[in-house]
Amino acid sequence: MIKFFFILPILMSAIWWWYLDNHGYSLKEGIKGFTYILIFNAVIILFFTTMIYITR
C-alpha cells in the first residue's frame, strides 16, 4: 500500500488545479494551496513510514 502514496499528492493537486481553473484563478494565485498539499502529504507519508519502522 505504501507504494501507492505518490498517487495522493497527484490526485489532490489535480483537484486543486481543477478548482482554481473553474473559479478563474491562476496557478500563481494557487501556489499556496499546492504548498499546503505537499506539506500535508509529506506529514502523512512520514507518519506511516515511522509507524512501519516502529512496528517491525
CHARMM-style PDB file with segment names, atoms N, HN, CA, C and O in Angstrom:
ATOM      1  N   MET     1       0.818  -1.194   0.000  1.00  0.00      PROA
ATOM      2  CA  MET     1       0.000   0.000   0.000  1.00  0.00      PROA
ATOM      3  C   MET     1       0.862   1.258   0.000  1.00  0.00      PROA
ATOM      4  O   MET     1       0.489   2.271  -0.592  1.00  0.00      PROA
ATOM      5  N   ILE     2       1.995   1.192   0.653  1.00  0.00      PROA
ATOM      6  HN  ILE     2       2.298   0.369   1.134  1.00  0.00      PROA
ATOM      7  CA  ILE     2       2.861   2.373   0.732  1.00  0.00      PROA
ATOM      8  C   ILE     2       3.340   2.782  -0.661  1.00  0.00      PROA
ATOM      9  O   ILE     2       3.583   3.962  -0.911  1.00  0.00      PROA
ATOM     10  N   LYS     3       3.474   1.834  -1.545  1.00  0.00      PROA
ATOM     11  HN  LYS     3       3.277   0.875  -1.342  1.00  0.00      PROA
ATOM     12  CA  LYS     3       3.960   2.176  -2.875  1.00  0.00      PROA
ATOM     13  C   LYS     3       2.974   3.053  -3.650  1.00  0.00      PROA
ATOM     14  O   LYS     3       3.333   3.621  -4.681  1.00  0.00      PROA
ATOM     15  N   PHE     4       1.735   3.169  -3.163  1.00  0.00      PROA
ATOM     16  HN  PHE     4       1.443   2.707  -2.325  1.00  0.00      PROA
ATOM     17  CA  PHE     4       0.732   3.989  -3.834  1.00  0.00      PROA
ATOM     18  C   PHE     4       0.586   5.379  -3.231  1.00  0.00      PROA
ATOM     19  O   PHE     4      -0.280   6.141  -3.661  1.00  0.00      PROA
ATOM     20  N   PHE     5       1.412   5.732  -2.244  1.00  0.00      PROA
ATOM     21  HN  PHE     5       2.116   5.114  -1.894  1.00  0.00      PROA
ATOM     22  CA  PHE     5       1.301   7.042  -1.607  1.00  0.00      PROA
ATOM     23  C   PHE     5       1.631   8.185  -2.555  1.00  0.00      PROA
ATOM     24  O   PHE     5       1.230   9.319  -2.295  1.00  0.00      PROA
ATOM     25  N   PHE     6       2.335   7.933  -3.628  1.00  0.00      PROA
ATOM     26  HN  PHE     6       2.661   7.012  -3.840  1.00  0.00      PROA
ATOM     27  CA  PHE     6       2.634   9.007  -4.571  1.00  0.00      PROA
ATOM     28  C   PHE     6       1.386   9.457  -5.320  1.00  0.00      PROA
ATOM     29  O   PHE     6       1.370  10.548  -5.891  1.00  0.00      PROA
ATOM     30  N   ILE     7       0.348   8.637  -5.326  1.00  0.00      PROA
ATOM     31  HN  ILE     7       0.361   7.751  -4.863  1.00  0.00      PROA
ATOM     32  CA  ILE     7      -0.888   8.984  -6.031  1.00  0.00      PROA
ATOM     33  C   ILE     7      -1.662  10.070  -5.282  1.00  0.00      PROA
ATOM     34  O   ILE     7      -2.306  10.908  -5.912  1.00  0.00      PROA
ATOM     35  N   LEU     8      -1.610  10.067  -3.954  1.00  0.00      PROA
ATOM     36  HN  LEU     8      -1.086   9.386  -3.442  1.00  0.00      PROA
ATOM     37  CA  LEU     8      -2.382  11.022  -3.158  1.00  0.00      PROA
ATOM     38  C   LEU     8      -2.028  12.475  -3.471  1.00  0.00      PROA
ATOM     39  O   LEU     8      -2.942  13.257  -3.732  1.00  0.00      PROA
ATOM     40  N   PRO     9      -0.750  12.886  -3.461  1.00  0.00      PROA
ATOM     41  CA  PRO     9      -0.475  14.290  -3.795  1.00  0.00      PROA
ATOM     42  C   PRO     9      -0.812  14.640  -5.236  1.00  0.00      PROA
ATOM     43  O   PRO     9      -1.213  15.769  -5.520  1.00  0.00      PROA
ATOM     44  N   ILE    10      -0.656  13.700  -6.136  1.00  0.00      PROA
ATOM     45  HN  ILE    10      -0.331  12.783  -5.905  1.00  0.00      PROA
ATOM     46  CA  ILE    10      -1.008  13.955  -7.538  1.00  0.00      PROA
ATOM     47  C   ILE    10      -2.512  14.186  -7.663  1.00  0.00      PROA
ATOM     48  O   ILE    10      -2.948  15.109  -8.351  1.00  0.00      PROA
ATOM     49  N   LEU    11      -3.297  13.349  -7.000  1.00  0.00      PROA
ATOM     50  HN  LEU    11      -2.943  12.600  -6.442  1.00  0.00      PROA
ATOM     51  CA  LEU    11      -4.744  13.480  -7.046  1.00  0.00      PROA
ATOM     52  C   LEU    11      -5.200  14.780  -6.384  1.00  0.00      PROA
ATOM     53  O   LEU    11      -6.045  15.488  -6.932  1.00  0.00      PROA
ATOM     54  N   MET    12      -4.655  15.097  -5.224  1.00  0.00      PROA
ATOM     55  HN  MET    12      -3.968  14.522  -4.779  1.00  0.00      PROA
ATOM     56  CA  MET    12      -5.043  16.326  -4.531  1.00  0.00      PROA
ATOM     57  C   MET    12      -4.637  17.563  -5.329  1.00  0.00      PROA
ATOM     58  O   MET    12      -5.381  18.542  -5.373  1.00  0.00      PROA
ATOM     59  N   SER    13      -3.469  17.526  -5.958  1.00  0.00      PROA
ATOM     60  HN  SER    13      -2.864  16.730  -5.923  1.00  0.00      PROA
ATOM     61  CA  SER    13      -3.025  18.656  -6.779  1.00  0.00      PROA
ATOM     62  C   SER    13      -3.904  18.821  -8.015  1.00  0.00      PROA
ATOM     63  O   SER    13      -4.206  19.941  -8.428  1.00  0.00      PROA
ATOM     64  N   ALA    14      -4.309  17.704  -8.595  1.00  0.00      PROA
ATOM     65  HN  ALA    14      -4.063  16.795  -8.260  1.00  0.00      PROA
ATOM     66  CA  ALA    14      -5.190  17.779  -9.768  1.00  0.00      PROA
ATOM     67  C   ALA    14      -6.546  18.381  -9.395  1.00  0.00      PROA
ATOM     68  O   ALA    14      -7.100  19.188 -10.143  1.00  0.00      PROA
ATOM     69  N   ILE    15      -7.070  17.988  -8.250  1.00  0.00      PROA
ATOM     70  HN  ILE    15      -6.621  17.333  -7.643  1.00  0.00      PROA
ATOM     71  CA  ILE    15      -8.343  18.547  -7.793  1.00  0.00      PROA
ATOM     72  C   ILE    15      -8.193  20.031  -7.503  1.00  0.00      PROA
ATOM     73  O   ILE    15      -9.066  20.828  -7.848  1.00  0.00      PROA
ATOM     74  N   TRP    16      -7.077  20.404  -6.864  1.00  0.00      PROA
ATOM     75  HN  TRP    16      -6.368  19.757  -6.584  1.00  0.00      PROA
ATOM     76  CA  TRP    16      -6.837  21.823  -6.572  1.00  0.00      PROA
ATOM     77  C   TRP    16      -6.697  22.612  -7.870  1.00  0.00      PROA
ATOM     78  O   TRP    16      -7.256  23.704  -7.978  1.00  0.00      PROA
ATOM     79  N   TRP    17      -5.983  22.105  -8.838  1.00  0.00      PROA
ATOM     80  HN  TRP    17      -5.529  21.219  -8.750  1.00  0.00      PROA
ATOM     81  CA  TRP    17      -5.826  22.782 -10.126  1.00  0.00      PROA
ATOM     82  C   TRP    17      -7.174  22.931 -10.824  1.00  0.00      PROA
ATOM     83  O   TRP    17      -7.461  23.975 -11.409  1.00  0.00      PROA
ATOM     84  N   TRP    18      -7.997  21.891 -10.763  1.00  0.00      PROA
ATOM     85  HN  TRP    18      -7.763  21.043 -10.288  1.00  0.00      PROA
ATOM     86  CA  TRP    18      -9.334  21.951 -11.359  1.00  0.00      PROA
ATOM     87  C   TRP    18     -10.169  23.035 -10.682  1.00  0.00      PROA
ATOM     88  O   TRP    18     -10.863  23.794 -11.358  1.00  0.00      PROA
ATOM     89  N   TYR    19     -10.106  23.111  -9.353  1.00  0.00      PROA
ATOM     90  HN  TYR    19      -9.542  22.494  -8.804  1.00  0.00      PROA
ATOM     91  CA  TYR    19     -10.833  24.140  -8.608  1.00  0.00      PROA
ATOM     92  C   TYR    19     -10.387  25.545  -9.034  1.00  0.00      PROA
ATOM     93  O   TYR    19     -11.212  26.419  -9.298  1.00  0.00      PROA
ATOM     94  N   LEU    20      -9.076  25.739  -9.094  1.00  0.00      PROA
ATOM     95  HN  LEU    20      -8.405  25.029  -8.879  1.00  0.00      PROA
ATOM     96  CA  LEU    20      -8.550  27.044  -9.490  1.00  0.00      PROA
ATOM     97  C   LEU    20      -9.011  27.415 -10.897  1.00  0.00      PROA
ATOM     98  O   LEU    20      -9.420  28.548 -11.150  1.00  0.00      PROA
ATOM     99  N   ASP    21      -8.941  26.458 -11.797  1.00  0.00      PROA
ATOM    100  HN  ASP    21      -8.609  25.537 -11.592  1.00  0.00      PROA
ATOM    101  CA  ASP    21      -9.320  26.697 -13.186  1.00  0.00      PROA
ATOM    102  C   ASP    21     -10.806  27.045 -13.311  1.00  0.00      PROA
ATOM    103  O   ASP    21     -11.167  27.941 -14.074  1.00  0.00      PROA
ATOM    104  N   ASN    22     -11.664  26.348 -12.573  1.00  0.00      PROA
ATOM    105  HN  ASN    22     -11.371  25.620 -11.953  1.00  0.00      PROA
ATOM    106  CA  ASN    22     -13.105  26.587 -12.661  1.00  0.00      PROA
ATOM    107  C   ASN    22     -13.536  27.892 -12.015  1.00  0.00      PROA
ATOM    108  O   ASN    22     -14.579  28.442 -12.370  1.00  0.00      PROA
ATOM    109  N   HSD    23     -12.747  28.397 -11.072  1.00  0.00      PROA
ATOM    110  HN  HSD    23     -11.900  27.950 -10.784  1.00  0.00      PROA
ATOM    111  CA  HSD    23     -13.122  29.633 -10.390  1.00  0.00      PROA
ATOM    112  C   HSD    23     -12.342  30.851 -10.895  1.00  0.00      PROA
ATOM    113  O   HSD    23     -12.420  31.931 -10.310  1.00  0.00      PROA
ATOM    114  N   GLY    24     -11.600  30.670 -11.971  1.00  0.00      PROA
ATOM    115  HN  GLY    24     -11.537  29.793 -12.446  1.00  0.00      PROA
ATOM    116  CA  GLY    24     -10.941  31.792 -12.623  1.00  0.00      PROA
ATOM    117  C   GLY    24      -9.658  32.268 -11.969  1.00  0.00      PROA
ATOM    118  O   GLY    24      -9.236  33.402 -12.194  1.00  0.00      PROA
ATOM    119  N   TYR    25      -9.023  31.415 -11.157  1.00  0.00      PROA
ATOM    120  HN  TYR    25      -9.365  30.493 -10.975  1.00  0.00      PROA
ATOM    121  CA  TYR    25      -7.755  31.785 -10.531  1.00  0.00      PROA
ATOM    122  C   TYR    25      -6.595  31.253 -11.373  1.00  0.00      PROA
ATOM    123  O   TYR    25      -6.731  30.253 -12.077  1.00  0.00      PROA
ATOM    124  N   SER    26      -5.458  31.937 -11.289  1.00  0.00      PROA
ATOM    125  HN  SER    26      -5.348  32.750 -10.717  1.00  0.00      PROA
ATOM    126  CA  SER    26      -4.280  31.455 -11.992  1.00  0.00      PROA
ATOM    127  C   SER    26      -3.524  30.476 -11.095  1.00  0.00      PROA
ATOM    128  O   SER    26      -3.768  30.403  -9.891  1.00  0.00      PROA
ATOM    129  N   LEU    27      -2.614  29.735 -11.695  1.00  0.00      PROA
ATOM    130  HN  LEU    27      -2.416  29.794 -12.673  1.00  0.00      PROA
ATOM    131  CA  LEU    27      -1.799  28.808 -10.907  1.00  0.00      PROA
ATOM    132  C   LEU    27      -0.917  29.563  -9.918  1.00  0.00      PROA
ATOM    133  O   LEU    27      -0.635  29.069  -8.827  1.00  0.00      PROA
ATOM    134  N   LYS    28      -0.487  30.758 -10.303  1.00  0.00      PROA
ATOM    135  HN  LYS    28      -0.717  31.159 -11.189  1.00  0.00      PROA
ATOM    136  CA  LYS    28       0.340  31.561  -9.399  1.00  0.00      PROA
ATOM    137  C   LYS    28      -0.440  31.949  -8.146  1.00  0.00      PROA
ATOM    138  O   LYS    28       0.117  31.988  -7.049  1.00  0.00      PROA
ATOM    139  N   GLU    29      -1.724  32.233  -8.311  1.00  0.00      PROA
ATOM    140  HN  GLU    29      -2.177  32.201  -9.202  1.00  0.00      PROA
ATOM    141  CA  GLU    29      -2.554  32.583  -7.159  1.00  0.00      PROA
ATOM    142  C   GLU    29      -2.818  31.380  -6.250  1.00  0.00      PROA
ATOM    143  O   GLU    29      -3.112  31.548  -5.066  1.00  0.00      PROA
ATOM    144  N   GLY    30      -2.714  30.179  -6.799  1.00  0.00      PROA
ATOM    145  HN  GLY    30      -2.475  30.043  -7.760  1.00  0.00      PROA
ATOM    146  CA  GLY    30      -2.992  28.973  -6.023  1.00  0.00      PROA
ATOM    147  C   GLY    30      -1.758  28.256  -5.517  1.00  0.00      PROA
ATOM    148  O   GLY    30      -1.859  27.138  -5.011  1.00  0.00      PROA
ATOM    149  N   ILE    31      -0.596  28.875  -5.644  1.00  0.00      PROA
ATOM    150  HN  ILE    31      -0.514  29.783  -6.056  1.00  0.00      PROA
ATOM    151  CA  ILE    31       0.646  28.212  -5.251  1.00  0.00      PROA
ATOM    152  C   ILE    31       0.671  27.887  -3.761  1.00  0.00      PROA
ATOM    153  O   ILE    31       1.275  26.894  -3.354  1.00  0.00      PROA
ATOM    154  N   LYS    32       0.027  28.709  -2.950  1.00  0.00      PROA
ATOM    155  HN  LYS    32      -0.463  29.516  -3.280  1.00  0.00      PROA
ATOM    156  CA  LYS    32      -0.016  28.450  -1.509  1.00  0.00      PROA
ATOM    157  C   LYS    32      -0.774  27.140  -1.231  1.00  0.00      PROA
ATOM    158  O   LYS    32      -0.391  26.378  -0.344  1.00  0.00      PROA
ATOM    159  N   GLY    33      -1.817  26.890  -1.968  1.00  0.00      PROA
ATOM    160  HN  GLY    33      -2.128  27.509  -2.689  1.00  0.00      PROA
ATOM    161  CA  GLY    33      -2.573  25.645  -1.824  1.00  0.00      PROA
ATOM    162  C   GLY    33      -1.742  24.433  -2.195  1.00  0.00      PROA
ATOM    163  O   GLY    33      -1.803  23.406  -1.520  1.00  0.00      PROA
ATOM    164  N   PHE    34      -0.958  24.545  -3.272  1.00  0.00      PROA
ATOM    165  HN  PHE    34      -0.908  25.379  -3.820  1.00  0.00      PROA
ATOM    166  CA  PHE    34      -0.076  23.444  -3.654  1.00  0.00      PROA
ATOM    167  C   PHE    34       0.967  23.181  -2.572  1.00  0.00      PROA
ATOM    168  O   PHE    34       1.323  22.032  -2.312  1.00  0.00      PROA
ATOM    169  N   THR    35       1.451  24.247  -1.946  1.00  0.00      PROA
ATOM    170  HN  THR    35       1.162  25.180  -2.158  1.00  0.00      PROA
ATOM    171  CA  THR    35       2.418  24.095  -0.859  1.00  0.00      PROA
ATOM    172  C   THR    35       1.785  23.353   0.306  1.00  0.00      PROA
ATOM    173  O   THR    35       2.394  22.439   0.862  1.00  0.00      PROA
ATOM    174  N   TYR    36       0.577  23.734   0.679  1.00  0.00      PROA
ATOM    175  HN  TYR    36       0.082  24.476   0.227  1.00  0.00      PROA
ATOM    176  CA  TYR    36      -0.126  23.049   1.764  1.00  0.00      PROA
ATOM    177  C   TYR    36      -0.365  21.579   1.433  1.00  0.00      PROA
ATOM    178  O   TYR    36      -0.237  20.719   2.304  1.00  0.00      PROA
ATOM    179  N   ILE    37      -0.707  21.290   0.195  1.00  0.00      PROA
ATOM    180  HN  ILE    37      -0.811  21.989  -0.513  1.00  0.00      PROA
ATOM    181  CA  ILE    37      -0.930  19.908  -0.231  1.00  0.00      PROA
ATOM    182  C   ILE    37       0.354  19.100  -0.073  1.00  0.00      PROA
ATOM    183  O   ILE    37       0.327  17.987   0.453  1.00  0.00      PROA
ATOM    184  N   LEU    38       1.468  19.648  -0.522  1.00  0.00      PROA
ATOM    185  HN  LEU    38       1.491  20.552  -0.950  1.00  0.00      PROA
ATOM    186  CA  LEU    38       2.734  18.920  -0.420  1.00  0.00      PROA
ATOM    187  C   LEU    38       3.161  18.712   1.032  1.00  0.00      PROA
ATOM    188  O   LEU    38       3.649  17.638   1.386  1.00  0.00      PROA
ATOM    189  N   ILE    39       2.982  19.718   1.863  1.00  0.00      PROA
ATOM    190  HN  ILE    39       2.585  20.590   1.575  1.00  0.00      PROA
ATOM    191  CA  ILE    39       3.338  19.581   3.278  1.00  0.00      PROA
ATOM    192  C   ILE    39       2.435  18.542   3.946  1.00  0.00      PROA
ATOM    193  O   ILE    39       2.923  17.687   4.685  1.00  0.00      PROA
ATOM    194  N   PHE    40       1.147  18.605   3.699  1.00  0.00      PROA
ATOM    195  HN  PHE    40       0.751  19.299   3.099  1.00  0.00      PROA
ATOM    196  CA  PHE    40       0.200  17.660   4.277  1.00  0.00      PROA
ATOM    197  C   PHE    40       0.561  16.229   3.895  1.00  0.00      PROA
ATOM    198  O   PHE    40       0.566  15.340   4.746  1.00  0.00      PROA
ATOM    199  N   ASN    41       0.861  16.006   2.620  1.00  0.00      PROA
ATOM    200  HN  ASN    41       0.856  16.729   1.929  1.00  0.00      PROA
ATOM    201  CA  ASN    41       1.194  14.662   2.162  1.00  0.00      PROA
ATOM    202  C   ASN    41       2.541  14.189   2.690  1.00  0.00      PROA
ATOM    203  O   ASN    41       2.725  13.001   2.951  1.00  0.00      PROA
ATOM    204  N   ALA    42       3.477  15.110   2.847  1.00  0.00      PROA
ATOM    205  HN  ALA    42       3.328  16.076   2.635  1.00  0.00      PROA
ATOM    206  CA  ALA    42       4.770  14.740   3.429  1.00  0.00      PROA
ATOM    207  C   ALA    42       4.596  14.280   4.872  1.00  0.00      PROA
ATOM    208  O   ALA    42       5.239  13.323   5.303  1.00  0.00      PROA
ATOM    209  N   VAL    43       3.732  14.958   5.614  1.00  0.00      PROA
ATOM    210  HN  VAL    43       3.210  15.735   5.263  1.00  0.00      PROA
ATOM    211  CA  VAL    43       3.472  14.557   7.005  1.00  0.00      PROA
ATOM    212  C   VAL    43       2.815  13.180   7.051  1.00  0.00      PROA
ATOM    213  O   VAL    43       3.189  12.346   7.876  1.00  0.00      PROA
ATOM    214  N   ILE    44       1.856  12.937   6.190  1.00  0.00      PROA
ATOM    215  HN  ILE    44       1.552  13.614   5.520  1.00  0.00      PROA
ATOM    216  CA  ILE    44       1.191  11.632   6.151  1.00  0.00      PROA
ATOM    217  C   ILE    44       2.189  10.523   5.817  1.00  0.00      PROA
ATOM    218  O   ILE    44       2.210   9.485   6.478  1.00  0.00      PROA
ATOM    219  N   ILE    45       3.003  10.738   4.805  1.00  0.00      PROA
ATOM    220  HN  ILE    45       2.986  11.582   4.268  1.00  0.00      PROA
ATOM    221  CA  ILE    45       3.980   9.731   4.400  1.00  0.00      PROA
ATOM    222  C   ILE    45       5.010   9.505   5.498  1.00  0.00      PROA
ATOM    223  O   ILE    45       5.386   8.365   5.770  1.00  0.00      PROA
ATOM    224  N   LEU    46       5.465  10.572   6.125  1.00  0.00      PROA
ATOM    225  HN  LEU    46       5.160  11.498   5.904  1.00  0.00      PROA
ATOM    226  CA  LEU    46       6.422  10.454   7.224  1.00  0.00      PROA
ATOM    227  C   LEU    46       5.815   9.674   8.389  1.00  0.00      PROA
ATOM    228  O   LEU    46       6.488   8.830   8.981  1.00  0.00      PROA
ATOM    229  N   PHE    47       4.562   9.942   8.724  1.00  0.00      PROA
ATOM    230  HN  PHE    47       4.015  10.628   8.243  1.00  0.00      PROA
ATOM    231  CA  PHE    47       3.893   9.230   9.801  1.00  0.00      PROA
ATOM    232  C   PHE    47       3.820   7.736   9.513  1.00  0.00      PROA
ATOM    233  O   PHE    47       4.191   6.923  10.361  1.00  0.00      PROA
ATOM    234  N   PHE    48       3.354   7.373   8.345  1.00  0.00      PROA
ATOM    235  HN  PHE    48       3.054   8.033   7.657  1.00  0.00      PROA
ATOM    236  CA  PHE    48       3.211   5.953   8.026  1.00  0.00      PROA
ATOM    237  C   PHE    48       4.563   5.255   7.915  1.00  0.00      PROA
ATOM    238  O   PHE    48       4.692   4.094   8.302  1.00  0.00      PROA
ATOM    239  N   THR    49       5.552   5.938   7.399  1.00  0.00      PROA
ATOM    240  HN  THR    49       5.447   6.881   7.084  1.00  0.00      PROA
ATOM    241  CA  THR    49       6.891   5.350   7.334  1.00  0.00      PROA
ATOM    242  C   THR    49       7.433   5.126   8.736  1.00  0.00      PROA
ATOM    243  O   THR    49       8.042   4.091   9.007  1.00  0.00      PROA
ATOM    244  N   THR    50       7.221   6.078   9.624  1.00  0.00      PROA
ATOM    245  HN  THR    50       6.726   6.919   9.404  1.00  0.00      PROA
ATOM    246  CA  THR    50       7.656   5.934  11.014  1.00  0.00      PROA
ATOM    247  C   THR    50       6.928   4.762  11.675  1.00  0.00      PROA
ATOM    248  O   THR    50       7.550   3.986  12.400  1.00  0.00      PROA
ATOM    249  N   MET    51       5.646   4.624  11.442  1.00  0.00      PROA
ATOM    250  HN  MET    51       5.141   5.254  10.853  1.00  0.00      PROA
ATOM    251  CA  MET    51       4.890   3.524  12.023  1.00  0.00      PROA
ATOM    252  C   MET    51       5.383   2.165  11.527  1.00  0.00      PROA
ATOM    253  O   MET    51       5.378   1.191  12.281  1.00  0.00      PROA
ATOM    254  N   ILE    52       5.798   2.095  10.293  1.00  0.00      PROA
ATOM    255  HN  ILE    52       5.802   2.885   9.681  1.00  0.00      PROA
ATOM    256  CA  ILE    52       6.330   0.828   9.774  1.00  0.00      PROA
ATOM    257  C   ILE    52       7.602   0.453  10.511  1.00  0.00      PROA
ATOM    258  O   ILE    52       7.780  -0.701  10.900  1.00  0.00      PROA
ATOM    259  N   TYR    53       8.488   1.422  10.706  1.00  0.00      PROA
ATOM    260  HN  TYR    53       8.344   2.360  10.390  1.00  0.00      PROA
ATOM    261  CA  TYR    53       9.751   1.124  11.390  1.00  0.00      PROA
ATOM    262  C   TYR    53       9.554   0.866  12.872  1.00  0.00      PROA
ATOM    263  O   TYR    53      10.295   0.075  13.455  1.00  0.00      PROA
ATOM    264  N   ILE    54       8.583   1.503  13.495  1.00  0.00      PROA
ATOM    265  HN  ILE    54       7.981   2.146  13.021  1.00  0.00      PROA
ATOM    266  CA  ILE    54       8.335   1.285  14.925  1.00  0.00      PROA
ATOM    267  C   ILE    54       7.743  -0.108  15.160  1.00  0.00      PROA
ATOM    268  O   ILE    54       8.082  -0.762  16.146  1.00  0.00      PROA
ATOM    269  N   THR    55       6.875  -0.562  14.276  1.00  0.00      PROA
ATOM    270  HN  THR    55       6.600  -0.030  13.474  1.00  0.00      PROA
ATOM    271  CA  THR    55       6.201  -1.827  14.497  1.00  0.00      PROA
ATOM    272  C   THR    55       6.963  -3.037  13.970  1.00  0.00      PROA
ATOM    273  O   THR    55       6.460  -4.157  14.061  1.00  0.00      PROA
ATOM    274  N   ARG    56       8.126  -2.851  13.438  1.00  0.00      PROA
ATOM    275  HN  ARG    56       8.535  -1.941  13.364  1.00  0.00      PROA
ATOM    276  CA  ARG    56       8.909  -4.008  12.964  1.00  0.00      PROA
ATOM    277  C   ARG    56       9.536  -4.733  14.096  1.00  0.00      PROA
ATOM    278  OT1 ARG    56      10.228  -5.729  13.883  1.00  0.00      PROA
TER     279      ARG     56
END
